[in-house]
């Protein structure tokens, strides 16, 4: 965990170290929220978090896009089996 936060003093993590670190949510999820930590560990590292405009997508937008893709795939599979 020390390599994640990169504290200024070796072996000690201070509040200022956590405020400076961009990965603080992952640090806390490791200790307090196993489900979120596992979500982070199992995510696709090559998946883009940006849409066509270069804006960062919210969690809801990503969820909706994934569900829409699943719906389209299911409908396509149903159409192929009906032919």
Secondary structure in CASP SS format (residue, H / E / C, confidence):
PFRMAT SS
TARGET T0000
AUTHOR 0000-0000-0000
METHOD secondary structure of the structure
MODEL  1
X C 1.00
X H 1.00
X H 1.00
X H 1.00
X H 1.00
X C 1.00
X C 1.00
X C 1.00
X C 1.00
X C 1.00
X C 1.00
X C 1.00
X C 1.00
X C 1.00
X H 1.00
X H 1.00
X H 1.00
X H 1.00
X H 1.00
X H 1.00
X C 1.00
X C 1.00
X C 1.00
X H 1.00
X H 1.00
X H 1.00
X H 1.00
X H 1.00
X H 1.00
X H 1.00
X H 1.00
X H 1.00
X C 1.00
X H 1.00
X H 1.00
X H 1.00
X H 1.00
X H 1.00
X H 1.00
X H 1.00
X H 1.00
X H 1.00
X C 1.00
X C 1.00
X C 1.00
X C 1.00
X C 1.00
X C 1.00
X C 1.00
X E 1.00
X C 1.00
X C 1.00
X C 1.00
X C 1.00
X C 1.00
X E 1.00
X C 1.00
X C 1.00
X H 1.00
X H 1.00
X H 1.00
X H 1.00
X H 1.00
X H 1.00
X H 1.00
X H 1.00
X H 1.00
X H 1.00
X H 1.00
X H 1.00
X H 1.00
X H 1.00
X H 1.00
X H 1.00
X H 1.00
X H 1.00
X H 1.00
X H 1.00
X H 1.00
X H 1.00
X H 1.00
X H 1.00
X C 1.00
END
